[in-house]
């Protein structure tokens, strides 16, 4: 499923949070156009990078549950929809690095755009 025409820049094991106590194991990939999760049992989630408004990491799920030796990657889209992934600490550090670089490129692209009347 990850062969969507875009080579992943980052590929790690992760769990998609689907309830207060339920997490689905799978693979999380960062491509040039989306963050894609493919679960071991057929579950999937795609978050287009163009829709991401907020990126958060930490040890507490949005439900308030505290994680031990794991971290959360929470993506909030333009429609205020949240998607959460549970990662190992090393994987979370790699995601912070890659998403930080992506955010810098996005800000630079916005600064380079010329809009008439502004």
SULJOGI-V251438 format. One record per pair of residues at least 24 apart in sequence whose ideal C-beta (glycine too) atoms are under 7 Angstrom apart, sorted by the first residue. I is the first residue (numbers start at 1). J is the second residue. If there is no record, write none. Layout:
# SULJOGI-V251438
[[I,J] [I,J]]
This chain:
# SULJOGI-V251438
[[1,38] [1,44] [2,27] [2,29] [2,36] [2,38] [6,31] [6,32] [6,33] [9,98] [10,94] [10,95] [10,98] [12,87] [12,91] [12,94] [13,91] [14,85] [14,86] [14,87] [14,91] [15,85] [15,86] [16,43] [16,45] [16,85] [17,61] [17,84] [17,85] [17,86] [20,63] [20,65] [23,86] [28,85] [30,98] [35,75] [37,85] [45,83] [47,75] [47,77] [47,83] [49,102] [51,77] [51,78] [52,77] [53,77] [53,78] [55,99] [57,92] [57,96]]
